[in-house]
Amino acid sequence: MAEVGTGEEYDRDKEVKAFDETKRGVKGLVDAGVTKIPPFFVEPPEVLGGSTWSSTDDEARARLNIPIIDLGGAGKGGERREEVARMIGRACETWGFFQVVNHGIEQRVLDGMIEGGRRFHELPGEEKMRFYSRDSKTKVRFYSNYGLYKARCANWRDTLMLDVAPEPLDPHEIPLTCREEAIECWKNMSALGNTLLELFSEALGLQSSYLQNIGCGEGQVLLSHYYPACPEPDLTLGVSKHSDPDFFTILLRDHADGLQLLHQGQWVNVTPVNGALVVNVGDLIQLVSNGRFKSVEHRVTVGALGPRISIACFFISNRSPMKLFGPIKELLNEDSPPIYKDISLHEYLHQYAKGMEGKPALDNFKLCH
């Protein structure tokens, strides 16, 4: 199977398989001293391109920054609860992304998880190999590129995944290099996630426990992502354009740039804010909110300097494949008819698995009016 610019003898499937079987990920390529990235990482120019918003005008630049929301006083009975719920609602309706400060998670916990992730990913390759797996039933696994064999292009990223809820995870399964940090980080993110679910519910005009009661966020997955320095950063991406296959995501980042979201047809850089966490709407909240909250496509660029590290907590369902989700009936009326049909998690994930580029998975479930 030949590819343009790679020679007639290039066999992509063979090269991908050989890369996967090293069980060392992208970091293994860097450790081996590669100066040219393998062809299966090279993105088409039209994917790497796209207009990026920028401005030298301070006022215009401020409008291009995603909302930063102070959660101080937003606890149950807090004096700012209603105000914060409204701010979150506006952010979810217009941007699909926002950053939170005063979120209640100590800086030492955040710093500890970043460093714990760094320690794991920078272990010698032979020590990480025993965690390497593509078995979705394995609750702790290290891998490079979740959809490696199906994706059009591989991404310049490695991941350690911890399946932490709803079924409890045996702490001894977590690599010792980040065990304590991961447990503490997840407990804190889980608590913050429950608060956010209440605020999402209230922003939609529902009882605070509504989204939790219908099963939103019951499942949680903690992901430690590692983006090594890339010798040819202009040819690949850390993550291709995609929306998240969950209800919402809480993201902890180091201070490196790279995260971009698609807003009004242009890429906007999500500037790191010290101590802040990024929150973004996933496809399933867009579904149940009947399109009111927006699941926005985003991507991650890579750089020649590195590494870049991020920690993502995905809030999903309890994974019952036949559990149905659809627009919340209390949000529907003559002026706001349902946009989507009720679908099972199995149906949704089948569409999502077809690829991270192209038609959004939810578009396949739109109703015709």
C-alpha positions as CSV (number, residue, x, y, z in Angstrom):
1,M,0.0,0.0,0.0
2,A,1.8,3.1,-1.2
3,E,1.4,6.7,0.0
4,V,2.2,9.9,-1.8
5,G,5.7,11.0,-0.9
6,T,6.7,7.8,0.9
7,G,7.8,5.6,-1.9
8,E,6.1,2.6,-3.6
9,E,7.3,0.2,-0.9
10,Y,5.8,1.9,2.0
11,D,3.3,-0.3,3.8
12,R,1.3,1.8,6.3
13,D,-0.4,-1.1,8.0
14,K,2.9,-2.8,8.6
15,E,4.6,0.3,9.9
16,V,1.7,1.0,12.3
17,K,1.7,-2.5,13.6
18,A,5.5,-2.4,14.1
19,F,5.2,0.8,16.0
20,D,2.4,-0.6,18.2
21,E,4.3,-3.7,19.0
22,T,7.3,-1.8,20.4
23,K,4.9,-1.0,23.3
24,R,7.0,2.2,23.9
25,G,4.8,4.8,22.3
26,V,5.8,8.1,20.8
27,K,8.2,8.6,23.6
28,G,10.0,5.5,22.4
29,L,10.5,7.1,19.0
30,V,12.0,10.2,20.6
31,D,14.2,8.1,22.9
32,A,15.5,6.3,19.7
33,G,16.6,9.7,18.3
34,V,14.2,10.0,15.4
35,T,14.7,13.2,13.3
36,K,11.9,12.5,10.8
37,I,8.5,11.5,12.0
38,P,7.1,8.2,10.5
39,P,4.7,8.9,7.6
40,F,1.7,7.6,9.4
41,F,1.9,10.6,11.7
42,V,1.9,13.1,8.9
43,E,-1.3,15.1,8.6
44,P,-2.6,16.5,5.2
45,P,-1.9,20.3,4.9
46,E,-5.6,21.1,4.8
47,V,-6.0,19.5,8.3
48,L,-3.0,21.3,9.8
49,G,-4.1,24.6,8.3
50,G,-7.2,26.6,9.1
51,S,-7.6,30.2,10.2
52,T,-6.4,31.0,13.7
53,W,-7.8,34.1,15.4
54,S,-5.2,36.6,16.5
55,S,-5.2,40.3,17.2
56,T,-2.9,43.0,18.4
57,D,-5.9,44.9,19.7
58,D,-6.3,44.3,23.5
59,E,-10.1,44.6,23.5
60,A,-10.4,42.2,20.5
61,R,-8.0,39.8,22.0
62,A,-10.0,39.8,25.2
63,R,-13.1,38.7,23.3
64,L,-11.2,35.7,21.9
65,N,-10.4,34.3,25.4
66,I,-12.7,31.7,26.7
67,P,-14.6,32.6,29.9
68,I,-12.7,32.4,33.2
69,I,-15.3,31.6,36.0
70,D,-14.5,32.1,39.7
71,L,-16.3,29.3,41.6
72,G,-15.8,31.1,45.0
73,G,-19.2,31.2,46.8
74,A,-20.8,28.7,44.4
75,G,-21.2,25.9,46.8
76,K,-24.7,24.8,48.0
77,G,-26.3,27.8,49.6
78,G,-23.4,30.0,48.5
79,E,-24.0,33.7,47.9
80,R,-22.8,33.5,44.3
81,R,-24.5,30.2,43.4
82,E,-27.1,31.6,41.0
83,E,-24.6,34.0,39.4
84,V,-22.1,31.3,38.8
85,A,-24.7,28.9,37.4
86,R,-25.8,31.7,34.9
87,M,-22.2,32.3,33.9
88,I,-21.6,28.6,33.3
89,G,-24.8,28.4,31.3
90,R,-23.7,31.3,29.0
91,A,-20.2,29.8,28.6
92,C,-21.7,26.4,27.6
93,E,-24.1,27.9,25.2
94,T,-21.6,30.2,23.4
95,W,-18.1,28.6,23.8
96,G,-18.6,25.1,25.0
97,F,-15.4,25.7,27.0
98,F,-14.5,27.7,30.2
99,Q,-11.8,27.8,32.8
100,V,-12.5,27.7,36.5
101,V,-10.5,29.3,39.3
102,N,-11.1,29.0,43.1
103,H,-12.3,25.5,42.3
104,G,-11.3,24.0,45.7
105,I,-8.4,21.8,44.5
106,E,-5.1,22.7,46.2
107,Q,-2.2,23.6,43.9
108,R,-0.1,20.9,45.4
109,V,-2.6,18.3,44.2
110,L,-2.5,19.7,40.7
111,D,1.3,20.0,40.6
112,G,1.7,16.5,42.1
113,M,-0.5,14.9,39.4
114,I,1.5,16.7,36.6
115,E,4.8,15.5,38.1
116,G,3.4,12.0,38.7
117,G,2.4,11.7,35.1
118,R,5.8,13.0,34.0
119,R,7.5,10.3,36.2
120,F,5.5,7.5,34.6
121,H,5.9,8.6,31.0
122,E,9.6,9.2,31.5
123,L,10.2,5.7,32.9
124,P,12.5,3.5,30.8
125,G,10.5,1.9,28.0
126,E,10.9,-1.6,29.4
127,E,9.3,-0.6,32.7
128,K,6.2,1.0,31.0
129,M,5.7,-2.0,28.6
130,R,4.0,-4.1,31.2
131,F,1.2,-1.6,31.4
132,Y,0.8,-1.4,27.6
133,S,-2.6,-2.7,26.3
134,R,-5.4,-2.1,23.8
135,D,-7.9,-4.2,25.8
136,S,-10.8,-1.9,26.7
137,K,-11.6,-4.1,29.7
138,T,-8.2,-3.4,31.3
139,K,-8.8,-0.8,33.9
140,V,-5.2,0.5,33.9
141,R,-3.4,0.7,30.6
142,F,-0.7,2.6,28.8
143,Y,-1.1,3.1,25.1
144,S,-0.3,5.4,22.2
145,N,-3.3,6.6,20.1
146,Y,-6.6,5.1,21.2
147,G,-7.8,4.5,17.6
148,L,-4.3,3.8,16.1
149,Y,-5.5,1.2,13.6
150,K,-8.6,3.1,12.5
151,A,-7.4,6.7,12.4
152,R,-6.3,8.4,9.2
153,C,-3.2,9.7,10.9
154,A,-1.6,8.9,14.3
155,N,-1.2,11.6,16.9
156,W,2.0,12.6,18.6
157,R,0.8,11.6,22.1
158,D,1.0,8.8,24.7
159,T,-1.6,8.1,27.4
160,L,-1.9,6.4,30.7
161,M,-5.6,5.6,31.3
162,L,-7.2,4.8,34.7
163,D,-10.8,3.6,34.7
164,V,-11.7,4.8,38.2
165,A,-15.5,4.7,38.4
166,P,-18.2,3.6,38.8
167,E,-16.5,0.2,39.5
168,P,-13.8,0.8,42.1
169,L,-10.2,0.5,40.9
170,D,-7.7,-1.4,43.0
171,P,-5.0,1.2,43.9
172,H,-2.3,-1.4,43.6
173,E,-3.0,-1.6,39.8
174,I,-1.9,2.0,39.4
175,P,1.8,2.5,38.6
176,L,3.7,3.3,41.8
177,T,5.3,6.3,40.2
178,C,2.0,8.2,40.2
179,R,-0.3,6.1,42.5
180,E,-0.8,8.5,45.4
181,E,-1.0,11.5,43.1
182,A,-3.6,9.8,40.9
183,I,-5.8,8.8,43.7
184,E,-5.8,12.2,45.3
185,C,-6.3,14.0,42.0
186,W,-9.3,11.8,41.0
187,K,-11.0,12.2,44.4
188,N,-10.7,16.0,44.1
189,M,-11.8,16.1,40.4
190,S,-14.7,13.8,41.2
191,A,-16.0,16.1,43.9
192,L,-15.5,19.1,41.6
193,G,-17.4,17.2,38.8
194,N,-20.4,16.6,41.1
195,T,-20.5,20.4,41.9
196,L,-20.3,21.2,38.1
197,L,-23.1,18.7,37.3
198,E,-25.3,20.5,39.8
199,L,-24.4,23.9,38.3
200,F,-25.1,22.5,34.8
201,S,-28.5,21.3,35.9
202,E,-29.3,24.7,37.5
203,A,-28.1,26.5,34.4
204,L,-30.6,24.5,32.4
205,G,-33.4,25.5,34.9
206,L,-33.6,22.0,36.4
207,Q,-33.2,20.7,40.0
208,S,-29.6,20.6,41.0
209,S,-29.5,16.8,41.2
210,Y,-31.3,16.2,37.8
211,L,-28.3,15.3,35.6
212,Q,-26.8,13.1,38.3
213,N,-30.2,11.3,38.7
214,I,-30.4,10.4,35.0
215,G,-26.9,8.9,35.1
216,C,-24.7,11.7,33.8
217,G,-21.1,11.4,35.2
218,E,-21.5,8.1,36.9
219,G,-18.5,6.8,35.1
220,Q,-15.1,8.5,35.3
221,V,-11.9,8.0,33.5
222,L,-8.6,9.7,34.5
223,L,-6.1,10.2,31.6
224,S,-2.5,11.3,31.8
225,H,-1.4,12.6,28.4
226,Y,2.2,13.1,27.3
227,Y,3.2,15.0,24.2
228,P,7.0,14.6,23.6
229,A,9.0,17.2,21.8
230,C,8.5,16.6,18.0
231,P,11.3,16.9,15.5
232,E,8.8,18.1,12.8
233,P,5.9,19.8,14.7
234,D,4.5,21.4,11.5
235,L,3.6,18.0,10.1
236,T,1.5,16.4,12.8
237,L,-0.9,17.1,15.7
238,G,-0.9,16.0,19.3
239,V,-4.7,15.4,19.0
240,S,-6.7,15.7,15.8
241,K,-9.9,17.8,15.7
242,H,-12.6,16.1,17.7
243,S,-15.4,16.6,20.3
244,D,-15.4,14.6,23.5
245,P,-17.4,11.4,23.8
246,D,-18.6,12.1,27.3
247,F,-20.9,14.5,29.3
248,F,-18.0,16.9,30.2
249,T,-14.3,16.9,30.8
250,I,-12.1,18.6,33.4
251,L,-8.6,19.3,32.1
252,L,-5.5,20.0,34.1
253,R,-2.6,21.4,32.0
254,D,1.0,22.3,32.5
255,H,2.0,25.8,31.3
256,A,2.6,24.9,27.7
257,D,0.4,26.2,24.9
258,G,-1.2,23.9,22.3
259,L,-4.9,23.5,23.1
260,Q,-7.1,25.1,20.5
261,L,-10.9,25.2,20.1
262,L,-13.0,25.9,17.0
263,H,-15.1,29.0,17.5
264,Q,-17.1,30.6,14.7
265,G,-15.1,28.7,12.1
266,Q,-11.6,29.7,13.4
267,W,-9.1,28.2,15.8
268,V,-8.8,30.0,19.2
269,N,-5.8,29.3,21.5
270,V,-6.8,28.4,25.0
271,T,-4.3,30.4,27.0
272,P,-3.1,28.6,30.2
273,V,-4.0,30.4,33.4
274,N,-2.1,29.5,36.5
275,G,-4.0,27.3,38.9
276,A,-7.1,27.1,36.5
277,L,-8.8,24.0,35.2
278,V,-10.4,23.8,31.8
279,V,-13.9,22.5,31.5
280,N,-15.5,21.6,28.2
281,V,-18.9,20.3,27.2
282,G,-19.0,16.8,25.7
283,D,-21.4,15.3,23.1
284,L,-23.7,13.7,25.6
285,I,-24.6,17.0,27.4
286,Q,-25.2,18.5,24.0
287,L,-27.6,15.6,23.4
288,V,-29.5,15.8,26.7
289,S,-29.6,19.6,26.6
290,N,-31.2,19.4,23.1
291,G,-28.3,21.4,21.6
292,R,-28.5,24.2,24.2
293,F,-25.0,23.4,25.5
294,K,-22.4,23.1,22.7
295,S,-19.9,20.3,22.4
296,V,-17.1,22.1,20.5
297,E,-14.4,20.6,18.4
298,H,-10.9,21.1,19.6
299,R,-7.4,19.9,18.9
300,V,-3.8,20.0,20.3
301,T,-0.8,21.2,18.4
302,V,2.7,20.0,19.2
303,G,6.0,21.8,19.5
304,A,9.7,21.3,19.0
305,L,10.3,21.8,22.7
306,G,8.7,19.6,25.3
307,P,7.3,17.6,26.7
308,R,3.8,18.9,27.3
309,I,1.7,17.1,30.0
310,S,-2.1,17.2,30.7
311,I,-4.5,15.3,32.9
312,A,-8.1,14.9,31.8
313,C,-11.0,13.5,33.8
314,F,-13.8,12.3,31.5
315,F,-17.3,12.2,33.1
316,I,-19.3,9.5,31.2
317,S,-22.2,7.2,32.0
318,N,-22.2,3.8,33.8
319,R,-21.4,2.2,30.4
320,S,-24.6,0.2,30.2
321,P,-24.6,-0.2,26.4
322,M,-28.4,-0.1,26.0
323,K,-29.1,2.8,28.4
324,L,-30.9,5.5,26.4
325,F,-30.1,9.1,26.4
326,G,-32.0,11.9,24.7
327,P,-33.2,15.4,25.0
328,I,-34.5,16.1,28.5
329,K,-38.3,16.3,28.3
330,E,-38.5,19.3,30.7
331,L,-36.5,21.4,28.2
332,L,-38.9,20.7,25.3
333,N,-41.9,22.6,24.1
334,E,-43.5,23.9,20.9
335,D,-40.8,26.5,20.4
336,S,-38.1,24.0,21.3
337,P,-38.9,20.6,19.8
338,P,-36.4,17.8,20.1
339,I,-33.4,18.1,17.8
340,Y,-32.1,14.6,18.5
341,K,-33.7,11.2,18.9
342,D,-33.2,9.0,22.0
343,I,-30.1,6.8,21.5
344,S,-28.2,4.1,23.3
345,L,-24.6,4.6,24.3
346,H,-23.8,1.7,22.0
347,E,-25.3,3.5,19.0
348,Y,-23.4,6.7,19.8
349,L,-20.0,5.1,20.4
350,H,-20.4,3.1,17.2
351,Q,-20.7,6.4,15.2
352,Y,-18.0,8.1,17.2
353,A,-15.5,5.3,16.6
354,K,-15.7,5.8,12.9
355,G,-13.1,8.6,13.3
356,M,-12.1,11.8,15.0
357,E,-12.2,13.8,11.8
358,G,-15.2,14.6,9.6
359,K,-18.9,14.6,10.4
360,P,-19.6,15.0,14.2
361,A,-21.1,11.8,15.7
362,L,-24.2,13.5,17.0
363,D,-25.2,14.7,13.5
364,N,-26.1,11.1,12.7
365,F,-28.9,11.2,15.3
366,K,-30.6,14.5,14.3
367,L,-34.3,14.5,13.7
368,C,-35.8,16.0,10.6
369,H,-38.3,18.8,11.2
